[in-house]
Amino acid sequence: MTLIEVLVAMSIFLIVAAGVAGSMIVGLRATAHSRQATQGEAVAQAQFEEMKARPYYVPYSSNPAVGTTAAVDLLARYYPGLNTSRTTDSQGWTGWYTGANGDAYYTIASPVNSQGIALTVVTRFVDNTGSIVTPPASYNSTVAGADVPPSNLVKVTITATSAQNPSNNYVFDSMISATTSESCAHSSNSHVDIFGAVLKVSTGASEPYMDYLDASLGEAHATTGFGCTPSPQASAIGGKLSLFAGPTASGASVAISGPPDAQQLAGPLDVTTSSWPIPSFLASQAQAHVESDGSHEVEADGQTTVGTQSLRLQQVDGSYDDGGDGMRWDFVNPTVTATSGTVSNNDQIKAELEQDDGRTSGQGQVSYQQVNILPLQAVSANTPSARQGLVFVRTFSASASSDADGKPGDINNSVTYSATVGVFNPDKPADCTGDDCYDIYTSVGPQNPLQTAVDLSQAKYGLQSTLLSEWYSSSASDLASAMAASSDGTTSSINVDALMKLSGAFGSEVRLGSDGAVTLVNPQGYQQVWLGSVDISILQNK
């Protein structure tokens, strides 16, 4: 009986022990599985953090100071190209491209690490809706220009697989965008548009007048979208004149897009036309320059000497003393001559944009050595003559700058201009020459605009006050109201239609009475002359 009892007890013990052992094995296996999953999760998370810490895109260049010759950015490492063959790098990672059935992705697989885990990283370009974006056939991260990503957003799938148990996988899905990388922390969409002298002529016996002539005498433009994929552009025109119902005459013009660095110079170009008036562009030059380095810079400038056929006062009828009615002339040819060049070390027309360390800055400059408006050529010794112009503007120089960096309140704007103005005075001695025939007004600027500096109501300016219907320049308050800035430091702008503006009648019969009074008969139209139109817009986002 004792032996039987022992055998029964041992049987019961073996049955119970077998059950406990099975549970222990299952528990050990579950613990190992959980440990592998935790390790896989940690390895996958660390891999994602490594990817996210890389710059999203750095333009490739063989010059390390400009771009990169190594896999420093995200795409060069995890979406380098469209090679479907498996290639293994020096670290043992194997990569290949797959594109079929509307899907396109690059796979890179690691060897097994010291923890017995292998990683597989699949990267897809997607748009903001999550749809697949297929790279162009030329996409290659080691070719400058061909390495530009087709999207600023990628979908990343990281799979961590245990070498001991291949069925035990940890899968991690996420997105990485250009805005999360250091190189794309700042973006800007900005422009600078600068016009020098603008001449517009309208004809007709009465309103509404018909446009006859439209000319711009020097202009420059710079536009850019700074970010992961900079798109700077620069353009400049030395001179352009359109005669409506006639030919268009152009001086030098140039347009440059970048990167890479580029610069071009065109001109001079002399243009004549049989249409009245006869225009000409002399020594017209334009150049644009784009730099693509760490600071990104866009520049454009235009220079020109522009003229039209000399204005003449032609006798209509009668003698110079026709019995009390005074002298009579036809007022022929709207005329403006502009001489370009450097004033106060500024280029004549210049637009510039620059982004450096997250701050976007725009600058514009306009300068003219001399602008002659409505010069008169004497018919005889008895007629008035103003060879330099009824009005001339000398050493005109204007500058504007605006910048923003996306920090609240951190915006700077400024606009200023200065000029010397000469007004023809027919009361000067008959034998006067050059500046001796003019009243000269210096220091014309925001604090002393034209309408303050010069009083055309004076009798000695009878001819000017009659022919010039508008006489204006920007005051300090005008310039202050032309500047705008957002409180969050993202948007800054300057818009000044014209720093100095003159309008005059032309195509009229001019009568100068014996009492010195000037009258216009049958005016045929008007012309406007603008100097220094500035438009700067900076949109800087963090």
C-alpha positions in Angstrom: 0.0 0.0 0.0 2.8 2.4 0.8 4.4 1.7 -2.6 1.1 2.3 -4.4 0.6 5.6 -2.5 4.0 6.8 -3.5 3.5 5.9 -7.1 0.1 7.7 -7.2 1.6 10.8 -5.5 4.5 10.9 -8.0 2.0 10.6 -10.9 0.0 13.5 -9.5 3.2 15.6 -9.0 4.4 14.9 -12.6 1.0 15.9 -14.0 1.0 19.1 -12.1 4.7 19.9 -12.8 4.1 19.4 -16.5 1.4 22.0 -16.5 3.5 24.4 -14.5 6.5 23.9 -16.8 4.3 24.6 -19.9 3.1 27.8 -18.3 6.7 28.8 -17.5 7.8 28.2 -21.1 4.9 30.3 -22.4 5.7 33.0 -20.0 9.4 33.0 -20.9 8.5 33.1 -24.6 6.1 36.0 -24.0 8.8 37.9 -22.0 11.3 37.4 -24.8 8.7 38.5 -27.4 7.9 41.6 -25.3 11.6 42.4 -24.9 12.2 42.1 -28.6 9.2 44.3 -29.3 10.4 46.9 -26.9 13.9 46.8 -28.4 12.4 47.0 -31.9 10.3 50.0 -30.9 13.3 51.7 -29.4 15.5 51.1 -32.4 12.7 52.2 -34.8 12.1 55.4 -32.8 15.8 56.2 -32.7 16.0 55.6 -36.4 13.1 58.1 -37.0 14.7 60.7 -34.7 17.9 60.3 -36.7 16.0 60.9 -39.9 14.1 63.9 -38.6 17.2 65.5 -37.3 18.7 65.7 -40.8 18.1 68.7 -43.1 15.3 67.8 -45.4 17.1 69.0 -48.5 20.5 70.6 -49.2 21.2 71.5 -52.8 24.0 69.2 -54.1 27.3 70.8 -55.1 30.8 69.5 -55.6 31.9 72.6 -53.5 31.4 71.7 -49.8 31.0 75.4 -49.0 27.9 75.6 -51.2 26.2 72.2 -50.9 27.2 68.7 -50.0 29.3 65.9 -51.5 28.1 63.5 -48.8 24.8 62.1 -47.7 24.1 64.9 -45.1 20.4 65.6 -46.0 17.5 63.3 -45.5 16.8 62.6 -49.2 20.4 61.9 -50.2 20.4 59.1 -47.6 16.9 57.7 -47.8 15.7 58.6 -51.3 18.9 59.1 -53.3 17.6 58.3 -56.8 15.7 55.9 -59.0 18.1 53.0 -59.2 16.2 49.7 -59.0 19.4 47.6 -58.6 20.3 46.8 -55.0 23.4 48.6 -53.9 25.2 48.3 -50.5 27.0 51.1 -48.9 30.1 51.0 -46.6 27.9 50.6 -43.5 26.3 47.5 -44.9 22.9 49.1 -45.7 21.3 48.0 -48.9 19.0 50.3 -50.9 16.8 50.1 -54.0 14.0 52.0 -55.8 10.6 50.5 -56.6 8.1 52.2 -58.9 5.1 50.3 -60.2 1.2 50.4 -60.1 1.0 54.0 -59.1 3.4 53.6 -56.1 7.0 54.9 -55.9 9.3 54.4 -52.9 12.9 53.9 -51.9 13.8 51.1 -49.5 17.0 50.9 -47.4 17.6 47.9 -45.2 20.2 47.6 -42.5 22.3 44.6 -41.3 21.4 42.9 -38.0 22.6 45.1 -35.1 24.1 43.9 -31.8 20.6 43.5 -30.3 19.7 41.1 -33.1 17.4 43.6 -34.9 17.4 44.6 -38.5 15.7 47.8 -39.8 13.9 48.4 -43.1 13.1 52.0 -44.0 10.6 52.8 -46.8 10.4 56.4 -47.9 7.7 57.9 -50.2 7.2 61.4 -51.6 3.6 62.5 -50.9 1.5 65.7 -51.2 -0.5 67.3 -48.4 -3.4 64.9 -49.1 -1.1 61.9 -48.6 -1.2 60.9 -52.3 2.0 59.4 -53.8 4.3 61.9 -55.7 6.5 60.1 -58.3 9.9 61.8 -58.8 10.9 62.8 -62.3 13.0 60.4 -64.3 16.0 62.7 -63.9 15.9 62.7 -60.1 19.3 62.1 -58.7 20.6 63.4 -55.3 24.2 63.5 -56.6 23.6 65.7 -59.6 23.3 69.5 -59.0 19.8 70.7 -60.1 18.5 67.1 -60.6 18.4 66.6 -56.8 15.5 69.0 -56.2 12.7 67.1 -54.4 9.3 66.8 -56.1 7.6 67.3 -52.8 8.4 68.9 -49.4 6.7 66.0 -47.5 7.7 62.3 -47.2 5.9 59.3 -45.6 8.3 57.1 -43.7 7.6 53.5 -42.7 10.2 51.9 -40.4 10.1 48.1 -39.7 12.2 46.6 -36.9 12.6 42.8 -37.3 14.2 40.4 -34.8 16.7 38.0 -36.4 15.8 35.3 -33.8 12.1 35.6 -34.7 11.5 37.1 -38.1 7.7 37.1 -37.6 8.2 39.4 -34.6 8.1 42.9 -36.3 7.5 46.4 -35.0 6.2 48.9 -37.6 6.5 52.7 -37.2 4.7 55.1 -39.6 5.1 58.9 -39.7 5.6 61.9 -41.9 8.6 64.3 -42.3 8.2 67.7 -43.9 10.6 70.3 -45.1 9.3 72.7 -42.4 10.5 70.4 -39.6 14.1 70.5 -40.8 16.7 73.1 -39.9 17.4 74.2 -43.5 13.7 75.0 -44.0 13.1 76.7 -40.7 12.7 80.0 -42.5 10.8 80.8 -45.7 10.1 84.0 -47.6 8.1 85.0 -50.6 9.3 88.5 -51.5 9.8 91.0 -54.3 11.4 94.3 -55.0 10.2 96.4 -58.0 12.0 99.7 -58.8 11.2 102.1 -61.6 13.3 105.1 -62.5 11.8 107.8 -64.8 8.4 106.9 -66.3 7.0 109.1 -69.1 3.4 108.8 -70.3 1.7 110.9 -72.9 -2.0 111.1 -73.8 -3.4 112.9 -76.7 -6.8 114.3 -77.8 -8.6 117.6 -78.0 -10.6 116.9 -74.9 -11.2 114.1 -72.3 -11.1 111.2 -72.6 -7.6 111.4 -73.9 -6.0 108.6 -75.9 -2.7 107.1 -74.7 0.0 107.8 -77.2 3.3 107.0 -75.6 4.5 105.0 -72.6 8.1 104.8 -71.6 10.2 103.5 -68.7 13.7 104.8 -68.5 15.4 102.2 -66.3 13.8 99.6 -64.1 14.8 96.6 -62.0 13.0 93.7 -60.4 14.0 90.9 -58.0 11.6 88.2 -56.8 12.3 85.1 -54.8 10.8 82.3 -52.8 13.4 81.4 -50.2 13.0 78.0 -48.5 14.1 74.4 -49.0 14.0 75.1 -52.8 15.1 78.7 -53.4 13.7 80.2 -56.6 15.4 83.6 -57.0 14.8 85.6 -60.2 16.2 89.0 -61.3 15.4 91.2 -64.3 16.4 94.6 -65.5 15.5 97.0 -68.4 17.7 99.8 -69.6 14.9 101.6 -71.4 11.6 100.7 -73.1 9.3 103.0 -75.1 6.0 102.1 -76.6 4.4 104.3 -79.3 0.8 103.1 -79.5 -0.3 102.3 -83.1 3.4 102.2 -83.8 6.6 100.3 -83.0 8.0 99.4 -79.6 11.5 100.6 -79.1 13.6 98.8 -76.4 17.0 99.4 -75.0 18.9 96.7 -73.1 17.0 94.1 -71.1 18.0 91.0 -69.3 16.3 88.4 -67.1 18.1 85.8 -65.0 16.8 82.9 -62.9 18.9 81.1 -60.4 20.7 79.2 -59.0 23.3 78.8 -60.3 25.2 82.0 -60.3 24.5 84.0 -63.5 25.1 87.5 -64.8 24.5 89.1 -68.1 25.0 92.5 -69.6 23.2 93.8 -72.8 23.4 97.0 -74.8 24.0 99.7 -75.8 21.2 99.9 -78.3 20.2 103.0 -80.3 16.6 103.1 -81.5 14.9 105.5 -83.8 11.4 105.5 -85.4 9.7 107.6 -88.0 6.8 108.3 -85.6 6.6 111.6 -83.8 8.3 112.2 -81.5 11.6 110.6 -82.4 13.0 108.6 -79.4 16.5 107.3 -78.8 18.1 105.1 -76.2 21.8 105.7 -75.7 24.3 103.6 -73.7 21.5 101.4 -72.4 22.6 98.7 -70.0 21.0 96.1 -67.9 22.4 93.4 -65.7 21.0 90.8 -63.3 22.9 88.6 -60.8 21.8 85.7 -58.7 23.9 84.1 -56.0 23.1 80.8 -54.4 25.1 80.4 -51.2 24.3 80.3 -47.6 22.9 83.8 -47.7 21.0 83.8 -51.1 21.2 87.1 -52.9 19.4 88.5 -55.9 20.4 91.7 -57.6 19.3 93.6 -60.8 20.1 97.0 -62.1 19.5 99.0 -65.3 21.2 102.2 -66.7 20.3 104.3 -69.7 20.6 107.7 -71.3 17.3 108.5 -72.9 16.2 111.4 -75.1 13.6 112.5 -77.6 13.7 115.1 -80.3 14.1 118.6 -79.0 11.0 120.5 -78.3 10.4 123.6 -80.4 8.1 126.6 -80.1 7.2 127.4 -83.7 5.7 130.7 -84.8 2.1 130.3 -86.0 1.4 133.6 -87.7 2.0 137.3 -87.4 5.1 139.0 -86.3 6.8 138.7 -82.9 4.9 141.9 -82.0 1.4 141.4 -83.6 -0.3 144.5 -82.2 -0.9 143.6 -78.6 -1.7 139.9 -78.8 1.9 139.1 -78.0 3.9 136.3 -79.5 2.3 133.0 -80.5 3.9 129.5 -80.9 2.8 126.0 -81.4 3.9 123.8 -78.5 5.3 120.7 -80.3 6.8 117.5 -79.0 6.6 116.2 -75.5 10.2 115.8 -74.4 12.2 114.4 -71.5 15.9 113.7 -71.5 17.4 111.6 -68.7 21.1 111.1 -68.1 22.0 108.1 -66.1 25.1 107.4 -64.0 26.2 107.1 -60.4 24.9 109.5 -57.8 26.2 109.3 -54.2 27.8 106.0 -55.1 24.5 104.4 -55.9 23.7 102.5 -59.1 21.1 104.2 -61.2 18.4 101.6 -60.8 18.9 98.7 -58.5 16.7 96.0 -56.8 18.2 93.5 -54.3 16.8 90.7 -52.1 18.8 88.8 -49.6 18.1 86.1 -47.0 20.6 85.4 -44.3 20.1 83.5 -41.0 16.3 83.7 -41.3 16.1 87.5 -42.0 14.9 88.6 -45.4 15.9 92.1 -46.6 14.9 94.1 -49.7 16.6 97.2 -51.0 15.9 99.5 -53.9 17.9 102.4 -55.3 17.1 105.0 -58.0 19.4 107.8 -59.1 19.8 110.2 -62.1 22.5 112.7 -62.9 20.1 114.9 -64.7 16.5 114.8 -66.0 15.4 117.7 -68.3 11.7 118.2 -68.6 10.1 120.2 -71.5 13.3 121.9 -72.9 12.5 124.8 -75.2 14.6 125.6 -78.2 14.4 129.2 -79.3 13.0 130.1 -82.7 14.8 133.4 -82.6 16.4 135.8 -80.2 12.9 137.0 -79.3 11.6 133.7 -78.1 12.3 132.1 -74.7 14.9 129.3 -74.6 15.4 126.7 -71.9 17.9 124.3 -73.3 18.2 122.4 -70.0 14.4 122.3 -69.6 11.6 124.4 -68.2 12.5 122.3 -65.2 15.5 120.1 -64.6 16.1 117.7 -61.7 19.7 117.1 -60.9 21.5 114.5 -58.7 18.2 112.8 -57.9 18.8 109.9 -55.6 16.3 107.7 -53.8 16.6 104.6 -51.6 14.3 102.3 -49.8 14.8 99.2 -47.6 12.6 96.8 -45.8 13.3 93.6 -43.8 11.6 91.1 -41.5 12.7 88.0 -39.7 9.4 86.6 -38.3 9.9 87.8 -34.7 7.2 90.0 -33.2 8.0 93.7 -33.8 11.3 93.0 -35.5 10.8 94.9 -38.8 12.7 97.8 -40.3 11.5 100.1 -43.0 13.0 103.3 -44.5 12.5 105.5 -47.6 14.3 108.7 -48.5 15.2 110.8 -51.5 17.0 114.0 -52.3 17.4 116.3 -55.4 18.4 119.6 -56.8 15.7 121.3 -58.9 16.3 124.1 -61.4 13.4 126.2 -62.7 13.9 128.3 -65.9 13.4 132.0 -65.2 12.8 134.0 -68.4 13.4 137.2 -66.4 17.1 136.4 -66.2 19.5 138.4 -68.5 19.1 137.6 -72.2 22.7 136.6 -72.4 22.6 134.1 -69.6 23.9 130.6 -70.2 23.5 127.3 -68.3 22.6 127.5 -64.7 22.6 131.3 -64.8 19.2 131.1 -66.5 17.7 129.1 -63.7 16.6 129.6 -60.1 18.2 126.7 -58.3 16.6 124.9 -55.3 18.7 122.5 -53.3 17.9 120.0 -50.6 14.6 119.1 -52.1 13.4 116.0 -50.2 10.9 114.6 -47.7 11.3 117.5 -45.4 11.2 120.0 -48.2 9.1 118.7 -51.1 8.7 120.4 -54.4 5.5 122.1 -53.7 7.1 123.7 -50.6 10.5 124.5 -52.2 9.1 126.1 -55.3 6.2 128.5 -55.6 5.0 128.4 -59.2 2.5 131.2 -58.5 5.3 133.7 -58.9 5.0 135.8 -62.0 8.5 134.9 -63.2 7.3 131.3 -63.6 4.3 132.1 -65.7 5.3 129.7 -68.5 6.0 126.8 -66.1 2.8 127.3 -64.1 0.8 127.3 -67.3 2.4 124.3 -68.9 2.9 122.2 -65.7 -0.5 121.2 -64.4 0.8 119.0 -61.6 3.9 119.6 -59.4 4.4 117.2 -56.6 6.9 115.2 -54.5 6.5 113.0 -51.5 6.6 114.5 -48.1 7.8 112.9 -44.9 4.2 112.0 -43.9 3.7 110.5 -47.4 6.7 108.2 -47.0 5.6 107.2 -43.5 2.1 106.2 -44.7 3.7 104.3 -47.6 5.4 101.8 -45.2 3.5 99.0 -43.5 4.5 96.3 -41.0 2.8 93.5 -39.2 3.2 93.2 -35.4 4.2 89.5 -35.7 7.3 90.4 -37.7 6.4 88.4 -40.8 5.2 91.0 -43.3 6.9 94.3 -44.3 6.1 96.4 -47.3 6.9 99.8 -48.9 4.8 101.2 -51.8 5.6 104.6 -53.2 3.9 105.3 -56.6 6.2 108.2 -57.4 8.7 110.1 -55.2 8.6 113.0 -57.6 5.9 113.7 -60.2 5.4 116.4 -62.9 2.5 116.7 -65.4 2.3 119.1 -68.2 0.2 120.1 -71.2 1.6 119.6 -74.7 0.5 120.0 -78.3 -0.9 123.5 -77.5 -0.7 126.9 -79.0 1.2 129.1 -76.6 0.5 132.8 -76.4 2.8 135.2 -74.6 1.0 138.5 -74.2 2.7 141.9 -74.1 2.0 141.9 -70.4 3.9 138.7 -69.9 0.8 136.6 -69.3 1.0 133.1 -70.8 -2.1 131.3 -72.2 -2.7 128.0 -73.9 -5.0 127.6 -76.8 -6.5 124.2 -78.0 -4.4 121.9 -75.7 -4.0 118.5 -77.3 -3.1 116.4 -74.3 -1.0 115.9 -71.3 2.2 114.1 -70.3 3.3 112.8 -66.9 6.8 112.3 -65.7 7.4 110.1 -62.6 10.7 109.8 -60.8 11.5 106.9 -58.5 8.6 104.4 -58.1 9.3 101.9 -55.4 7.5 98.7 -54.4 9.0 96.3 -51.8 7.2 93.4 -50.2 8.7 91.0 -47.7 6.8 88.0 -46.4 9.1 86.2 -43.9 7.7 83.2 -42.0 9.4 81.2 -39.2 
